[in-house]
Amino acid sequence: MALLYWLESTALADWVGASIWGYPIMLTIHSVGLAIVVGLVFMMNLRFLGVMKGVPIGSMSKIFAFAWFGFAINTISGFSLFTLQASWYVTNVPFLLKIGGIVVGVVTMILVQKEFRLAGNSWDTLDEASSKLKAFAIISFVGWSIGMIGGRFIAYL
């Protein structure tokens, strides 16, 4: 807990919490990062589940760099927001659900990206995703959805 209390006393926490611009800037950046990562991941998941059949499955592999960029934005902005009340967040159930959902979402992103690397260019000729990719898509939808819902509930529970 000492580390968490220290985080709450850092200059970053002071800037985010006490300045007129810190919190709105970090929250806006966090929202943009969320839109990028979750929007792109959901788009990939929908394709794996059979939506947008005109889009080659292999083209989805090009989206990962942008999705990871969105995740990096969210990690940095989320950590900045976390410093405000770190000792409270670690005991907050919605926050813990949010983090758990994000972990599931990130793990599935890694697994899908690994599948693309192993398959090489063979994805470009497929019209339908493998059952493994479909399962990853469903797990990813659930994980990211729990993460987003948990994040929204932090303010209310």
Residue frames as qw, qx, qy, qz and C-alpha x, y, z in Angstrom:
[[0.000, 0.883, 0.468, 0.000, 0.00, 0.00, 0.00],
 [0.357, -0.673, 0.086, 0.642, 2.94, 2.33, 0.54],
 [0.318, 0.013, 0.585, 0.746, 3.58, 2.37, -3.21],
 [0.040, 0.667, 0.665, 0.333, -0.05, 3.27, -3.88],
 [0.256, -0.881, -0.263, 0.300, 0.02, 6.12, -1.36],
 [0.398, -0.429, 0.320, 0.745, 3.26, 7.34, -2.92],
 [0.255, 0.341, 0.662, 0.617, 1.63, 7.31, -6.39],
 [0.087, -0.836, -0.536, -0.086, -1.16, 9.47, -5.03],
 [0.331, -0.844, -0.032, 0.420, 1.40, 12.03, -3.86],
 [0.588, 0.017, 0.406, 0.700, 3.37, 12.33, -7.10],
 [0.046, 0.398, -0.138, -0.906, 3.51, 15.43, -9.28],
 [0.160, -0.116, -0.782, -0.591, 1.55, 13.55, -11.95],
 [0.211, -0.547, -0.804, 0.103, -1.31, 12.87, -9.53],
 [0.109, -0.578, -0.273, 0.761, -1.22, 16.51, -8.42],
 [0.069, 0.220, -0.428, -0.874, -1.34, 17.75, -12.01],
 [0.215, -0.271, -0.839, -0.420, -4.18, 15.41, -13.03],
 [0.297, -0.582, -0.739, 0.166, -6.22, 16.06, -9.89],
 [0.240, -0.658, -0.303, 0.646, -5.52, 19.66, -8.99],
 [0.095, -0.219, 0.344, 0.908, -4.97, 21.50, -12.25],
 [0.542, 0.438, 0.208, -0.686, -7.87, 22.80, -14.27],
 [0.603, 0.513, -0.433, -0.431, -6.70, 20.92, -17.40],
 [0.079, -0.395, 0.915, -0.038, -5.12, 17.69, -16.11],
 [0.479, 0.162, 0.813, -0.288, -8.17, 15.54, -15.53],
 [0.645, 0.613, 0.184, -0.417, -10.12, 16.63, -18.66],
 [0.341, 0.670, -0.600, -0.274, -7.05, 16.12, -20.85],
 [0.120, -0.272, 0.953, -0.060, -6.31, 12.64, -19.47],
 [0.547, 0.304, 0.683, -0.377, -9.95, 11.59, -19.61],
 [0.591, 0.678, -0.079, -0.429, -10.26, 12.78, -23.21],
 [0.231, 0.569, -0.772, -0.167, -7.08, 10.99, -24.23],
 [0.330, -0.076, 0.914, -0.225, -8.32, 7.87, -22.42],
 [0.638, 0.475, 0.422, -0.435, -11.60, 8.02, -24.36],
 [0.510, 0.693, -0.377, -0.344, -9.79, 8.43, -27.68],
 [0.019, 0.431, -0.902, -0.013, -7.47, 5.51, -26.91],
 [0.495, 0.141, 0.788, -0.339, -10.47, 3.38, -25.96],
 [0.654, 0.601, 0.111, -0.446, -12.24, 4.24, -29.20],
 [0.364, 0.639, -0.633, -0.240, -9.16, 3.26, -31.20],
 [0.055, -0.285, 0.953, -0.086, -8.33, -0.04, -29.53],
 [0.455, 0.240, 0.775, -0.366, -11.85, -1.31, -28.92],
 [0.586, 0.610, 0.013, -0.533, -13.21, 0.00, -32.21],
 [0.390, 0.559, -0.681, -0.267, -10.51, -1.75, -34.22],
 [0.122, -0.158, 0.965, -0.170, -10.62, -4.95, -32.17],
 [0.555, 0.357, 0.575, -0.485, -14.40, -5.12, -32.47],
 [0.574, 0.616, -0.260, -0.474, -14.11, -4.59, -36.22],
 [0.210, 0.411, -0.882, -0.096, -11.65, -7.51, -36.44],
 [0.306, 0.039, 0.880, -0.361, -13.87, -9.67, -34.27],
 [0.630, 0.473, 0.257, -0.560, -16.90, -8.97, -36.42],
 [0.513, 0.561, -0.546, -0.352, -14.95, -9.99, -39.53],
 [0.033, 0.269, -0.957, 0.104, -13.84, -13.22, -37.84],
 [0.391, 0.237, 0.770, -0.446, -17.47, -13.96, -37.02],
 [0.389, 0.384, 0.776, 0.313, -18.55, -13.56, -40.64],
 [0.177, 0.901, 0.269, -0.292, -19.55, -9.91, -40.99],
 [0.152, 0.854, -0.331, -0.371, -18.00, -7.91, -43.88],
 [0.877, 0.032, 0.453, 0.158, -17.28, -11.00, -45.97],
 [0.606, 0.771, 0.036, 0.193, -15.95, -8.83, -48.79],
 [0.086, -0.874, 0.453, -0.151, -12.97, -7.83, -46.63],
 [0.764, 0.237, -0.583, 0.145, -10.15, -10.41, -46.75],
 [0.777, -0.608, -0.147, 0.069, -9.40, -11.89, -43.34],
 [0.758, 0.015, -0.057, 0.649, -5.69, -11.35, -43.95],
 [0.163, 0.647, 0.056, 0.742, -6.19, -7.60, -44.22],
 [0.585, -0.770, -0.173, -0.188, -7.19, -7.55, -40.56],
 [0.814, -0.239, -0.129, 0.514, -3.56, -8.22, -39.59],
 [0.372, 0.433, 0.034, 0.820, -2.65, -4.71, -40.75],
 [0.358, -0.774, -0.202, -0.481, -4.89, -3.20, -38.07],
 [0.783, -0.412, -0.355, 0.301, -2.87, -4.50, -35.12],
 [0.465, 0.117, -0.161, 0.863, -0.32, -1.67, -35.10],
 [0.204, -0.479, -0.111, -0.846, -3.10, 0.90, -34.78],
 [0.734, -0.530, -0.359, -0.226, -4.88, -1.15, -32.10],
 [0.741, -0.230, -0.322, 0.543, -1.66, -1.42, -30.08],
 [0.196, 0.312, -0.050, 0.928, -1.20, 2.34, -30.47],
 [0.487, -0.560, -0.222, -0.632, -4.68, 2.86, -28.98],
 [0.825, -0.419, -0.362, 0.112, -3.84, 0.47, -26.18],
 [0.572, 0.036, -0.251, 0.780, -0.61, 2.38, -25.44],
 [0.116, -0.463, -0.050, -0.877, -2.56, 5.65, -25.28],
 [0.696, -0.532, -0.281, -0.393, -5.02, 4.03, -22.87],
 [0.803, -0.223, -0.385, 0.396, -2.28, 2.56, -20.71],
 [0.366, 0.162, -0.201, 0.894, -0.54, 5.90, -20.27],
 [0.300, -0.428, -0.079, -0.849, -3.69, 7.94, -19.72],
 [0.777, -0.426, -0.406, -0.224, -5.24, 5.22, -17.54],
 [0.685, -0.143, -0.422, 0.576, -2.15, 5.12, -15.33],
 [0.103, 0.281, -0.121, 0.946, -2.30, 8.90, -15.01],
 [0.558, -0.449, -0.199, -0.669, -5.91, 8.70, -13.88],
 [0.821, -0.263, -0.497, 0.100, -5.10, 5.76, -11.59],
 [0.458, 0.142, -0.435, 0.763, -2.56, 7.87, -9.65],
 [0.293, -0.506, -0.012, -0.811, -5.37, 10.06, -8.33],
 [0.716, -0.370, 0.290, -0.516, -6.84, 7.36, -6.08],
 [0.495, 0.352, -0.792, -0.060, -4.58, 4.34, -6.47],
 [0.044, -0.115, 0.878, -0.463, -5.22, 2.99, -2.97],
 [0.585, 0.230, 0.393, -0.671, -8.98, 3.15, -3.52],
 [0.654, 0.413, -0.409, -0.484, -8.96, 1.69, -7.04],
 [0.297, 0.297, -0.907, 0.026, -7.22, -1.53, -5.99],
 [0.154, 0.148, 0.871, -0.441, -10.16, -2.37, -3.72],
 [0.502, 0.362, 0.075, -0.782, -12.90, -1.18, -6.10],
 [0.650, 0.163, 0.742, -0.008, -14.77, -4.12, -7.67],
 [0.612, 0.757, 0.195, -0.117, -15.71, -2.35, -10.94],
 [0.111, 0.847, -0.498, -0.151, -12.07, -1.28, -11.38],
 [0.432, -0.337, 0.834, 0.058, -10.88, -4.84, -10.80],
 [0.690, 0.442, 0.568, -0.071, -13.45, -6.12, -13.32],
 [0.409, 0.886, -0.114, -0.183, -12.25, -3.49, -15.77],
 [0.084, -0.696, 0.701, 0.130, -8.62, -4.58, -15.40],
 [0.586, -0.035, 0.809, -0.019, -9.61, -8.26, -15.66],
 [0.656, 0.647, 0.364, -0.133, -11.57, -7.59, -18.85],
 [0.263, 0.882, -0.350, -0.173, -8.67, -5.65, -20.33],
 [0.337, -0.476, 0.806, 0.099, -6.27, -8.49, -19.54],
 [0.666, 0.281, 0.691, -0.030, -8.59, -10.95, -21.33],
 [0.520, 0.832, 0.116, -0.157, -8.86, -8.55, -24.28],
 [0.058, 0.824, -0.540, -0.161, -5.10, -8.05, -24.53],
 [0.500, -0.252, 0.826, 0.069, -4.36, -11.77, -24.23],
 [0.682, 0.484, 0.547, -0.031, -6.77, -12.50, -27.08],
 [0.357, 0.900, -0.171, -0.182, -5.15, -9.74, -29.17],
 [0.190, -0.638, 0.733, 0.140, -1.78, -11.43, -28.63],
 [0.599, 0.038, 0.800, 0.003, -3.18, -14.86, -29.50],
 [0.624, 0.707, 0.308, -0.123, -4.89, -13.62, -32.68],
 [0.201, 0.882, -0.388, -0.173, -1.73, -11.82, -33.75],
 [0.390, -0.414, 0.817, 0.098, 0.23, -15.03, -33.13],
 [0.690, 0.356, 0.628, -0.060, -2.25, -16.94, -35.33],
 [0.492, 0.858, -0.005, -0.150, -1.68, -14.45, -38.14],
 [0.048, -0.766, 0.625, 0.145, 2.09, -14.78, -37.86],
 [0.536, -0.163, 0.827, 0.033, 1.93, -18.57, -37.93],
 [0.660, 0.518, 0.537, -0.083, -0.40, -18.66, -40.93],
 [0.343, -0.192, 0.446, 0.804, 1.55, -16.20, -43.06],
 [0.250, 0.194, -0.317, -0.894, -0.22, -15.21, -46.29],
 [0.092, -0.226, -0.949, -0.201, -2.67, -18.12, -46.26],
 [0.101, 0.525, 0.602, -0.593, -5.29, -15.90, -44.55],
 [0.175, 0.390, -0.227, -0.875, -5.66, -13.80, -47.67],
 [0.312, 0.025, -0.779, -0.544, -7.38, -16.62, -49.56],
 [0.097, -0.310, -0.908, 0.266, -9.81, -17.61, -46.82],
 [0.267, -0.494, -0.370, -0.740, -13.42, -16.47, -46.83],
 [0.705, -0.615, -0.202, -0.290, -14.14, -17.74, -43.34],
 [0.103, -0.681, 0.617, -0.382, -12.12, -17.56, -40.15],
 [0.463, 0.059, -0.873, 0.138, -11.05, -20.71, -38.35],
 [0.613, -0.617, -0.469, -0.156, -13.03, -21.90, -35.35],
 [0.613, -0.288, -0.310, 0.667, -10.09, -20.83, -33.19],
 [0.139, 0.153, 0.068, 0.976, -10.31, -17.24, -34.47],
 [0.423, -0.529, -0.443, -0.588, -14.07, -17.26, -33.96],
 [0.681, -0.525, -0.464, 0.213, -13.61, -18.40, -30.36],
 [0.454, -0.131, -0.159, 0.867, -10.97, -15.70, -29.80],
 [0.077, -0.379, -0.278, -0.879, -13.40, -13.13, -31.24],
 [0.569, -0.611, -0.460, -0.301, -16.15, -14.10, -28.81],
 [0.679, -0.424, -0.339, 0.495, -13.76, -14.13, -25.84],
 [0.329, 0.081, 0.024, 0.941, -12.40, -10.76, -26.94],
 [0.269, -0.552, -0.369, -0.698, -15.90, -9.25, -27.21],
 [0.668, -0.618, -0.414, -0.009, -16.67, -10.42, -23.69],
 [0.647, -0.259, -0.216, 0.684, -13.35, -9.25, -22.23],
 [0.189, 0.187, 0.097, 0.959, -13.39, -5.76, -23.77],
 [0.382, -0.594, -0.422, -0.568, -17.09, -5.35, -22.95],
 [0.683, -0.575, -0.389, 0.227, -16.48, -6.22, -19.30],
 [0.517, -0.101, -0.089, 0.846, -13.57, -3.78, -19.32],
 [0.020, -0.367, -0.234, -0.900, -15.69, -0.95, -20.69],
 [0.542, -0.625, -0.432, -0.361, -18.69, -1.64, -18.46],
 [0.700, -0.427, -0.347, 0.455, -16.45, -1.98, -15.42],
 [0.365, 0.082, -0.009, 0.927, -14.81, 1.33, -16.29],
 [0.237, -0.506, -0.295, -0.776, -18.14, 3.11, -16.49],
 [0.671, -0.582, -0.440, -0.131, -19.32, 1.62, -13.19],
 [0.559, -0.012, -0.401, 0.726, -16.26, 2.89, -11.30],
 [0.039, -0.289, 0.070, -0.954, -17.92, 6.28, -10.90],
 [0.597, -0.357, -0.213, -0.686, -21.16, 4.82, -9.58],
 [0.886, -0.330, -0.320, -0.067, -20.25, 1.93, -7.27]]
